[in-house]
Amino acid sequence: MKRNQTTSTALTVLAVLLLSVLSYGQSSAIKNLEMGIKSDNAGLQKQSVYYAGKYEIKEVIPALMTALENTKDAGTRKLIVRTLYKIDPAKALKSINNLTAADEQVKKLCDALNYDYNVNVSTVAAR
């Protein structure tokens, strides 16, 4: 049952985004995505964060940062951190390290992403 609800929420978020783009243009779709990221509905928030990362939508970074500060659920916070990292690794790591210091699970993820980023940067620089 829970899987069907998650699938339904994901399809709803995707449908709203597509309709927004088709009907009102890209800026409306981004506003809808930001509203989803800031939502109190956990399923809607997670799916909105997911799609922001999947399509690497830089315009929602401020909404993601706000959600990271305000969200209590560790799983959602990890998803937000991963999404921020996917959209803009350098900017994300600089910002999220301060916000996640108190959350041990999220801090471990940030440490791993920091390591991954530094390895990739040094590998590219060595070429």
Stockholm file with secondary structure:
# STOCKHOLM 1.0

chainA/1-127         MKRNQTTSTALTVLAVLLLSVLSYGQSSAIKNLEMGIKSDNAGLQKQSVYYAGKYEIKEVIPALMTALENTKDAGTRKLIVRTLYKIDPAKALKSINNLTAADEQVKKLCDALNYDYNVNVSTVAAR
#=GR chainA/1-127 SS CHHHHHHHHHHHHHHHHHHHHHHHCHHHHHHHHHHHHTCSCHHHHHHHHHHHHHTTCGGGHHHHHHHHHHCCCHHHHHHHHHHHHHHCHHHHHHHHHHHTTTCHHHHHHHHHHHHHHHHHHHHHHHC
#=GC SS_cons         CHHHHHHHHHHHHHHHHHHHHHHHCHHHHHHHHHHHHTCSCHHHHHHHHHHHHHTTCGGGHHHHHHHHHHCCCHHHHHHHHHHHHHHCHHHHHHHHHHHTTTCHHHHHHHHHHHHHHHHHHHHHHHC
//
